[in-house]
Amino acid sequence: MGNVNFGRQIFNRRKELRLSLRELSRLSGISTSSISRVENGLFSPTLDNAFRLATALGIDLADYSGTSHMGAPQVQPSVSCPFQDDSGNGNPVTYNEIAITILKVGIRRNLSKIAARSSYRQMIVLRGSAQIRTNGGFKASLQPGAMVDCEAIALHSFFAVAAEETELLWIR
């Protein structure tokens, strides 16, 4: 769909499924007024709410987003994430782009190239498990919920090998 507003995409899918705002609210756990504001482009949903809406509508965020130069989906416009900014004052950080990478079992992927090429700040394991390795012998297991600082992995050669299909969320 290219650079179509995320709220408009949610609206179109809700209409396609013939769901009312109230029904989508019940399915997603998000208030009708919040859904309406997202659909009308008055604000961007938090990352959590974007996933809740996508799940309730039976869609993959990748289905309703553009494609980056590396083939990973991204959501436009910016999505507010429930992380604190670097000042520690508790303000949510707004990111301009998120992308998803699917790691297939047994295929080695260079995470450092992905992180460096797109200037991502964080990577989060959404599902599955993988092992992250360096040529220097470092190994660590990545499980759902694991967060990785992309600035650190962009400076070295980190590779991932999935034990099962693994979904990674990249945040810029």
N, C-alpha and C positions, 0 to 999 in steps of 0.2 A: 503493500500500500504506500510505500515511500514515506514522505514526511507528513502524513496526515496526523492531526492532533489526536493524542491518546484518548481524550474524553469523547471525541466524535466517534472513534472506533468502538468504544464501550457502548455508546448510544446506539450505533448501527447494529451491533451484535445483539443488544438487548431487544431492539425492535424486531430483528430477524427471528429471535426466539419467542417473540410475542410475550415478553415479560413486562410487567408493570414495574415502576420504581419500588413499590412496596414489596413485590415478590423478589426482586433482586436484593433488596435490603435484607429480607428474611434469609435468603440463601447465602449472602456474603457476611452478614453481621455488621454491615456499615449502614449508617442512617440514610434515609431517603434524601435528606437535605444535602448531605455530603456527596452522595452519588450524583445528584442533580448539579451541584457546583462543579464536580469533575467533568461531567458530560458537557456542560456549558463553557468549559475552559476557564472557569473562574479561579481554580487552583489545581495544582498537580497533586495526585495522591501520594501518600507515603509509599515506600517500597512494599511494606506489608499490605497495605490496602490495594495496591495495584495487583499483587498476587492473589489476594482474596477475591477481587472482582474477576480476574481472569479465570480463577478456579470455578467460581460460581457460574460463569458463563460458558464453562466447558471449553476454554480456549487456552492455547499456549501463548505467552506474551510474544514469542517469536512470530506467531501467525499474524500479529497485528502491529508489526514494527518493520522498520526498514532493515537493510542489511548493510553492515559495515564493510570496509574493504577487506577484512579477513574472513568474511562469510558468517560472522556471528551476528545474531539479531540485536537490535537496540531499540529502546523505547524513547520516543520523542513526545512531548518536550521534556524538560528536566523533571526528575522524580525526586522528591524529598525523602531522604533516608533517615531512620531514627538513630543516627549516630551523633555523638557530640562533636562539635568542631574542636580544632586544636587549642582554642583558648580555655577549654574546660568549663565554660560558663553554661553548658547545657543546651545551647542553641542547636537545633537540627541543622545538618549540613545538606545543602541542595547540590545534587550531582546533575551534570548535563547529559549523561549517557550511561546506560547499562547495556551489557551484552552477555550472551549465554554461549558457552562452549560445551559441547558434549564430548566426553572422552570415551572412546570405545575400548573394550577389554583388550589388554595386551599391546595396544598401540602407544608408542612413546611420543609424547607431545612436548615441545619446547615452550614452557610457560614463560620463560624470560623474554623470548621474542614477542609473544603476545602482549605481555605487560609493557615492554619498552616501546613497541611500535605504536600503541594506542594511548600511551601515557595514563594507564589505569592507576588508581590509587589503592584499591582493595580488590581482593578476590575472595569469594565465599563459596564453600562447597554446599550446594543445595541438596543433592542426593547422591547416593553411591559412595564408593570409597576408592581411594587411589594412594599410591605411594609417591612422594616427591623426593627426587634425588639430585645430587650434583655429581660431576665427574670426579670430584675430590673425595667422594665416599660418604657424604652426608645423606641420611635417609630419615624420612618422617612419614607417618601415616596421616592421611587427610580423611576425616569423617564428616558427615553432614554437620553444618554449623561452624566448621573450621574457617577462620579468617586469616588471610595472608596479606602482609603489607607488600604491595607491588613494587614500591621503590626499592625494597631490599632484593626481591627476586630479579628485577630488571638489571641489577649491577653484576650478577653472576649467571652462570648457566644452570638453571633449574629445569628439570624434566619431570613429567608425571607419567605414571603408568597405572591405568585403572584396573582394579581387581574385579570390578563390575561396572556397568555403564554409569558414568559419573557426570553430573551436571554442575558446571562452574558458573558463577555469576561474577562478572567483572563490573566494577564501578569506577567511573571517571568523575 
